[in-house]
Amino acid sequence: MTTKTTKLLLASALAALTTPALSAQTAAPVKRAMTCPIGGESFEFVSPGSIVSWGERPDGKPYGSFPTELPECPGNGLVLYKDYSPEEVAKLEPLIASDAYGALRKADVPFYRAYWLMTQLGVPAGARLIALQRATWSESNPELRPRYLAEFAEETAKLPRKPEDVNWIGMEARAVNALRELGRFADAQARLDKLPLSALAVTAPKPEDRSEAAGRARARANWLTYLQSLKAVIARADSSLEPFDMLPRREWVGRCLEGKGLSEAQQAHCTAQTSVVEEARAASAKRDAELKALAESREKSGR
């Protein structure tokens, strides 16, 4: 597994957990030749090769193009979340041959198996909980999601409190959301109440300031906005995956325009934002008309 692949998988996961933000960097999908460190099996892994996001769900999963899977050895099922050292390979070999791992292969998604392996290898909790959070994003088996959410909320609660650490606050914020999605609203509110929101109230840096300090300030401001929005969603006992008032504007406006498959709460949001939705509808119609006129003009000119 290449170092580039490893950095992409781990860095993108960490960014999604700790910094709610808009990102856009494009590249063509990449097919990578992989070799399993145990058994030597060769296989190919297709990665999007790009990260194009216009925001994220409350659980951190981005909207757009994003690496969603881990490379996995087809034969023995070893998930490659990093480049393993020789010492780690020696520890992994009996682990993936165990009955416990065999059961996980049958029932659980690759990111959860990565979390399990990281736990067995003694990887620090902060890093392995990123893998557990990523497991909650999987759509291959929706029935697993409640268990993953509950485990994430439980395990993050065991971390030492670090009120001044924005990464710890971010982890707690995702845990509060996990409790909300489970319908445990009282628990979610109680945990939110323990967060030091005052530590997130910072002066917004100037847009042109790209310093490390400015980046930290923006992260704090983003988490404060997130938690304030989350508090309102908890208050109305909304356990939905995608409450519209916590989604990026592009996403909820598009859903309102389409008008299909909306929950009662989502419909209410669309109604409350009628002026915004109609403005977007008019802009879309204008854009379609301009594109149609351009196509007709080119057709007439023979271009």
C-alpha positions as CSV (number, residue, x, y, z in Angstrom):
1,M,0.0,0.0,0.0
2,T,1.5,3.4,-0.9
3,T,2.2,6.1,1.5
4,K,0.1,8.4,-0.6
5,T,-2.9,6.1,-0.2
6,T,-2.3,5.8,3.6
7,K,-2.2,9.6,4.0
8,L,-5.3,10.1,1.9
9,L,-7.3,7.6,3.9
10,L,-6.3,8.7,7.4
11,A,-6.0,12.4,6.8
12,S,-9.4,12.6,5.1
13,A,-11.0,10.7,8.0
14,L,-9.4,12.9,10.6
15,A,-10.4,16.1,8.7
16,A,-14.0,15.0,8.5
17,L,-14.2,14.2,12.2
18,T,-12.5,17.3,13.6
19,T,-13.2,20.2,11.2
20,P,-16.6,20.8,9.6
21,A,-15.6,22.7,6.5
22,L,-16.1,23.1,2.8
23,S,-13.4,21.6,0.6
24,A,-12.8,21.1,-3.1
25,Q,-9.8,19.5,-4.8
26,T,-10.3,17.5,-7.9
27,A,-8.5,14.6,-9.5
28,A,-9.4,11.7,-11.7
29,P,-10.2,8.3,-10.1
30,V,-7.1,6.2,-9.5
31,K,-6.7,2.5,-9.7
32,R,-3.9,1.4,-7.4
33,A,-2.0,-1.9,-7.4
34,M,-1.9,-3.3,-3.9
35,T,-0.1,-6.2,-2.3
36,C,-1.4,-7.8,0.9
37,P,1.4,-7.8,3.5
38,I,0.2,-11.2,4.8
39,G,0.1,-13.9,2.1
40,G,1.5,-11.6,-0.7
41,E,-1.8,-11.5,-2.6
42,S,-2.0,-8.9,-5.4
43,F,-5.2,-6.9,-6.1
44,E,-6.4,-3.6,-7.3
45,F,-8.1,-0.8,-5.3
46,V,-10.0,2.0,-7.0
47,S,-9.9,5.3,-5.1
48,P,-11.9,8.4,-6.1
49,G,-8.5,10.2,-6.2
50,S,-10.3,13.4,-5.3
51,I,-12.1,15.1,-2.5
52,V,-14.9,17.3,-3.7
53,S,-17.3,18.4,-0.9
54,W,-19.9,21.0,-0.5
55,G,-20.5,20.3,3.2
56,E,-21.5,17.4,5.4
57,R,-24.2,15.7,7.4
58,P,-24.3,16.1,11.2
59,D,-22.4,12.8,11.6
60,G,-19.6,14.3,9.5
61,K,-20.1,12.3,6.3
62,P,-19.3,14.7,3.4
63,Y,-21.6,15.4,0.5
64,G,-19.7,14.9,-2.8
65,S,-16.8,12.7,-3.8
66,F,-15.0,11.2,-0.9
67,P,-13.0,8.0,-0.1
68,T,-15.6,5.8,1.4
69,E,-13.9,2.4,1.5
70,L,-10.7,0.8,2.7
71,P,-8.5,-1.6,0.7
72,E,-9.1,-5.2,1.7
73,C,-7.1,-8.3,0.9
74,P,-9.6,-10.5,-1.0
75,G,-8.3,-13.7,0.5
76,N,-7.8,-13.2,4.2
77,G,-9.9,-10.0,4.6
78,L,-7.1,-7.9,6.1
79,V,-8.1,-4.2,5.9
80,L,-5.3,-1.9,5.0
81,Y,-5.9,1.3,6.9
82,K,-2.1,2.1,6.9
83,D,1.3,0.7,5.8
84,Y,1.9,-1.9,8.4
85,S,5.4,-2.3,10.0
86,P,6.9,-5.8,10.1
87,E,6.2,-5.9,13.8
88,E,2.5,-5.1,13.2
89,V,2.3,-7.7,10.5
90,A,3.5,-10.3,12.9
91,K,0.8,-9.3,15.4
92,L,-1.9,-9.1,12.7
93,E,-1.4,-12.6,11.2
94,P,-2.9,-14.5,14.2
95,L,-5.6,-11.8,14.6
96,I,-7.0,-12.1,11.1
97,A,-6.9,-15.9,11.4
98,S,-8.9,-15.9,14.6
99,D,-12.6,-16.9,14.9
100,A,-13.3,-13.4,16.2
101,Y,-12.1,-11.7,13.0
102,G,-13.8,-14.3,10.9
103,A,-17.1,-13.4,12.6
104,L,-16.4,-9.7,11.9
105,R,-15.8,-10.4,8.2
106,K,-19.2,-11.9,8.0
107,A,-21.1,-9.2,9.9
108,D,-19.2,-5.9,10.0
109,V,-18.0,-3.3,7.6
110,P,-14.3,-2.8,6.8
111,F,-14.0,0.4,8.8
112,Y,-15.3,-1.4,11.9
113,R,-12.9,-4.2,11.3
114,A,-10.1,-1.6,11.1
115,Y,-11.3,-0.2,14.4
116,W,-11.2,-3.7,15.9
117,L,-7.7,-4.3,14.6
118,M,-6.5,-1.0,15.9
119,T,-7.9,-1.8,19.3
120,Q,-6.0,-5.1,19.4
121,L,-2.8,-3.4,18.3
122,G,-3.1,-0.8,21.0
123,V,-3.6,2.2,18.8
124,P,-4.4,5.3,20.8
125,A,-8.2,5.8,21.3
126,G,-8.3,9.1,19.4
127,A,-7.1,7.5,16.2
128,R,-9.1,4.3,16.4
129,L,-12.3,6.1,17.2
130,I,-12.0,7.9,13.8
131,A,-12.3,4.5,12.2
132,L,-15.3,3.7,14.3
133,Q,-17.0,7.0,13.3
134,R,-16.3,6.2,9.6
135,A,-18.0,2.8,10.2
136,T,-21.2,4.6,11.0
137,W,-21.3,6.2,7.6
138,S,-21.5,2.8,5.8
139,E,-24.7,2.2,3.8
140,S,-24.1,-1.4,3.0
141,N,-25.9,-2.6,6.1
142,P,-28.1,0.0,7.8
143,E,-29.0,-2.3,10.7
144,L,-25.4,-2.0,12.0
145,R,-25.6,1.8,12.3
146,P,-27.4,2.0,15.7
147,R,-24.8,-0.4,17.2
148,Y,-21.9,1.6,15.8
149,L,-23.4,4.9,17.0
150,A,-23.9,3.6,20.5
151,E,-20.4,2.2,20.7
152,F,-19.0,5.5,19.4
153,A,-20.9,7.5,22.1
154,E,-19.8,5.0,24.8
155,E,-16.1,4.9,23.8
156,T,-15.7,8.6,23.3
157,A,-17.1,9.2,26.8
158,K,-14.0,7.3,28.2
159,L,-11.6,9.8,26.7
160,P,-9.9,12.3,29.2
161,R,-11.7,15.7,29.2
162,K,-9.7,18.3,27.3
163,P,-11.9,21.4,27.3
164,E,-9.3,23.5,25.5
165,D,-8.6,21.0,22.8
166,V,-10.8,21.6,19.7
167,N,-10.2,18.1,18.5
168,W,-11.7,16.7,21.8
169,I,-14.6,19.1,21.5
170,G,-15.2,17.9,17.9
171,M,-15.2,14.3,19.0
172,E,-17.7,15.1,21.8
173,A,-19.9,17.0,19.3
174,R,-20.1,14.0,17.0
175,A,-20.9,11.8,20.1
176,V,-23.7,14.2,21.1
177,N,-25.1,13.8,17.6
178,A,-24.8,10.0,17.8
179,L,-26.9,10.0,20.9
180,R,-29.4,12.3,19.1
181,E,-29.7,9.9,16.2
182,L,-30.3,7.1,18.6
183,G,-33.3,9.0,20.0
184,R,-31.5,9.4,23.4
185,F,-32.3,13.1,23.5
186,A,-31.9,13.6,27.3
187,D,-28.5,11.9,27.2
188,A,-27.5,14.1,24.2
189,Q,-28.6,17.3,25.9
190,A,-26.8,16.3,29.1
191,R,-23.6,15.7,27.3
192,L,-23.9,18.8,25.2
193,D,-24.4,20.8,28.5
194,K,-21.0,19.7,29.7
195,L,-19.2,21.1,26.7
196,P,-17.3,24.3,27.2
197,L,-19.0,26.4,24.5
198,S,-17.3,29.5,25.9
199,A,-14.0,28.1,24.7
200,L,-15.3,28.2,21.1
201,A,-16.4,31.8,21.2
202,V,-13.5,33.4,19.4
203,T,-13.0,36.5,17.2
204,A,-13.4,35.5,13.6
205,P,-10.1,35.9,11.7
206,K,-10.0,38.0,8.5
207,P,-10.6,35.9,5.4
208,E,-7.1,36.6,4.0
209,D,-5.5,35.3,7.2
210,R,-4.3,31.7,6.4
211,S,-2.2,31.3,9.5
212,E,-2.3,28.2,11.7
213,A,-3.9,30.3,14.5
214,A,-6.6,31.5,12.1
215,G,-7.3,27.9,11.1
216,R,-7.8,27.0,14.7
217,A,-10.1,29.9,15.3
218,R,-12.2,29.0,12.3
219,A,-12.4,25.4,13.6
220,R,-13.7,26.7,16.9
221,A,-16.2,29.0,15.3
222,N,-17.4,26.1,13.1
223,W,-17.9,23.8,16.0
224,L,-19.8,26.5,18.0
225,T,-22.2,27.0,15.1
226,Y,-22.6,23.2,14.8
227,L,-23.4,22.7,18.5
228,Q,-25.9,25.6,18.5
229,S,-27.7,24.1,15.6
230,L,-27.6,20.6,17.2
231,K,-29.1,22.0,20.4
232,A,-32.2,23.1,18.4
233,V,-32.5,19.8,16.7
234,I,-32.3,17.9,20.0
235,A,-34.9,20.3,21.5
236,R,-37.5,19.3,18.9
237,A,-36.6,15.6,19.4
238,D,-35.5,15.1,15.8
239,S,-33.5,11.9,15.4
240,S,-33.3,12.1,11.6
241,L,-30.0,11.5,9.7
242,E,-30.4,14.7,7.7
243,P,-32.2,17.6,9.5
244,F,-32.3,20.3,6.9
245,D,-31.3,23.1,9.3
246,M,-27.9,21.3,9.8
247,L,-27.2,20.6,6.1
248,P,-25.3,22.8,3.7
249,R,-27.5,25.2,1.8
250,R,-26.8,23.6,-1.6
251,E,-28.0,20.3,-0.3
252,W,-31.3,21.3,1.4
253,V,-32.3,23.8,-1.3
254,G,-31.8,21.1,-3.9
255,R,-34.0,18.6,-1.9
256,C,-36.7,21.3,-1.4
257,L,-36.7,22.0,-5.2
258,E,-37.1,18.3,-5.9
259,G,-39.7,17.9,-3.2
260,K,-39.6,14.1,-3.1
261,G,-39.3,11.8,-0.1
262,L,-39.2,14.6,2.4
263,S,-40.1,14.1,6.1
264,E,-42.6,16.3,7.8
265,A,-39.8,18.2,9.5
266,Q,-38.0,18.7,6.2
267,Q,-41.2,19.9,4.5
268,A,-41.6,22.4,7.3
269,H,-38.1,23.7,6.7
270,C,-38.8,24.1,3.0
271,T,-41.9,26.0,3.8
272,A,-40.2,28.2,6.3
273,Q,-37.5,29.0,3.6
274,T,-39.9,29.5,0.7
275,S,-38.3,32.7,-0.4
276,V,-34.9,31.1,-0.6
277,V,-36.2,28.0,-2.4
278,E,-38.2,30.1,-5.0
279,E,-35.2,32.3,-5.6
280,A,-33.1,29.2,-6.3
281,R,-35.9,27.8,-8.6
282,A,-35.9,31.1,-10.6
283,A,-32.1,31.0,-10.9
284,S,-32.2,27.4,-12.1
285,A,-34.9,28.2,-14.7
286,K,-32.9,31.2,-15.9
287,R,-29.8,29.1,-16.2
288,D,-31.6,26.3,-18.1
289,A,-33.1,28.9,-20.5
290,E,-29.6,30.4,-21.1
291,L,-28.1,27.0,-21.8
292,K,-30.9,26.1,-24.1
293,A,-30.5,29.3,-26.1
294,L,-26.8,28.8,-26.3
295,A,-27.3,25.2,-27.6
296,E,-29.8,26.4,-30.2
297,S,-27.4,29.2,-31.3
298,R,-24.6,26.7,-31.8
299,E,-26.9,24.4,-33.7
300,K,-27.9,27.1,-36.1
301,S,-24.3,28.2,-36.6
302,G,-23.2,24.7,-37.3
303,R,-20.8,24.6,-34.4
